[in-house]
Amino acid sequence: MTPAAALVTALLAALIAAEDPLAGTAERIERHRKGDATVVVRSGGQPVAGAKVVLEQKSHAFLFGCNIFALDPRDGREPQRLYRERYKALLNYATLPFYWGAYERERGKPGEAHLRAMAEWCRANGIAVKGHPVVWHEVFPGWVGADEPIEPLLKKRIAETVGGFKGLVDRWDVVNESLVAPQHANPYGAWVKRVGPAAAVESCLRWAAEVNPAGFLLVNDFKVSPEYEAELAALRERRAPFHAVGIQSHMHGGEWTLERAWKVCESYARIGLPLHFTELTVLSGPKESPMGDWHRHRPDWRSTPEEEARQADYVEGLYTLLFSHPAVEAITWWDFSDAASWMGAPAGFLRKDMSPKPIYERLLAKVKGAWWTARAEAATAADGSASLRGFLGIYDVTVTAPSGAKAPRTLELRRGETARLEVEL
């Protein structure tokens, strides 16, 4: 190919990529979501050639999640059993409900036992957890007096949740939707209005970091706007202790274009922290545009076969796009089932009877199929080494010598590094 022809080819490829946001996803996924491993096998200190090395993936590094608000580990009935089984078959990440007004309906009487049971079920089933939200102007406890100093209450709330669940729940949406908090007539909203959203968020983050220094702390908002970008930049300038940017994307009134989703990723990646899509909703029924009162439950909001197919097509493309972006490390869906969904919206992966929609099957084929290394194998060379590649995550490793001797091990593939495992047979 001549230099001129190569230039034309490159320009055409760039033009196609600019017009099609899904162009290049396969290459980006290969580059950002896979890692390499070198396994070295020896016997008596000497390299073993011809040993068989097998890697089998056990968990994803990327967090594929959903809120798990409907979980009841004590409920043995069929709908709950299906809910649990289908959740853990697809997802490795769960958001737990720590809404203050619901968690502590009476002062000093938190619903700790139920939340601990939920978190322990998740841990037993290999599902990472996040608490949501610690501080929010909505679902605010009614027992807080209008003139009661709010800062001591916030510190206590953060200590009892972020500190009290340390070791069981270490990821937290610490502050939710701070930019609109000043509009709300309660003691917390008044405090945010007085000190400013960025200062309020910074204080809450510092209190959270004090009670769990190893915690993973997020700031979360639905205002995907220059205002949110400015707040995040201010928090970074102040060295506030947070570790990821939470982006809400409820699409009850219609889907984002994939071009918009990509631009959001590019814009917020400039903050310099991982991006978590924390609340993602796409309906499988009629849209409500503009969205009305989000406090009101709509019992007749139905899922339809035509919209279920459309939901599956769009979400497969969106997840592929987000999974390919190097800054994104978590996607959390909202809600898992249409039963007890927010506003009664037909947004779930499952219908009300817990049967899977097309979106569930489509994502299962991605998360545990196309984006999963079920098995990778290689034979060691003369120097005793074998090179393997797979999706980032934790693997069981089985090394079998030509003599038949076996050695089971585990290793983790991490982005940007080659895992090395040395096995003595």
Phi, psi and omega in degrees: 000131179289159178303322180295318180294321178297321179295317178298318179298317180295320179294319178296318179297319179294322179294316179298317180297323180292327182275332183242106182296341179275351177296132178089358182296321182298317180294319180292320178297316179300320185282319188260339186250004177238158179218170184246154177223143171241122178249125181248125183247130179226159173221121184062028180085356181257144180296144178252116177271149176079010175286143179267127180244124181237129174250133176231120185289137180245336178203154177272145168284323178290143182262108174259111189224186178196159167291147183238039187297333183275000181293132170224097184300342183273347186273116181264006182287160188301314180301318180290323177298316179295320177304311182293314183296317183286330176297305186288341176289332184254320196245155179235016187210141184217140175259125183261147185273107178246031181302123191304310183296334178269326182288324181231074183294327174244140181306127177080008180233072182286153177274055187293320187298316181295318179294323177294320179296320178297313181296321181291324175297317179299314180298319180295338182251019174070027183251120176291152185231156174222138176270139185212136334261156177284311183233124179205144181288336176273166183046049183266140183296129181289345182279355177284123181292149183300326182255011183285132178302128188273329186299315177299325178292320178295317178300317180294316178302314180293320179297320184283335180262292182299319178280317185292332180259012182305132182095336177252317174233111183242357173252139184214135161280095189289312180234130183246124169058049183294334186292334179257357181303322181298344180279353187257133186272069170220169185303324179292314178301320179295321179295315179297321179296323183287315185266341183098143183303316183296318179293321179295315179297316180301316180299314181296321178296318181293321177297321179293318180294330179294320184271344174214082184300335181266004182290158178253112192249136180240153165252137189227137178203154176267346183278081179281086193208168175303330179297318178291319178300319179294320178297315180296319178297321178295319178296321177295319179298324180277359182059038176295140185278086170224157195239351178203155178260123178268128181239116176275146182211063176282122187244046181295333181264000182141153187280148167297149167289155177295331176298318178295316180302318180294318180296323176298314179300315181295319181295312185281339175297335180293344175296332177093016177234160176300152178255133174241119171279103196270333184214091185251123181231128170225128187276155171246032179207191182301143177278154175243097185231120356286155181295132180277213183295111184284353175279343188269133177273132180251098187291341184255019179277103193259147169278142179234152180303319182294316181286332175296319178295319180293318177303313182297317181297313183293314186292324176301317178293318181295314179298321178298317179297311182294320180296332182277346183277128186295339182276341184275131178231001178203142173229122179244121180276161183215100013240172183285323181230153175292339177291125179062030179283159180300125181067004185076015185289144176280074187246353191286164166286334180243153174282179181298332179272009178073011173282143184284137171280168176305327180300323180296311182296322181294317179288326176300321178294334177275302189296320182249013179232272185298330182254030185222133177262091182296323182200130171230136181218153179202161177253144180289145178276189183299330180275006177084006184253150175224139179251134181223161182219144179196177177293146183300136181153194183258140185231146162275137180240131175238123177250126180238119180284160175305333179285347183101351178295140183238151177220110176276140179215176170229154172209163179239130174269122180243152181294138173080008178215155176261118178291140179234129180231126178251128184239126175256120180264000000 
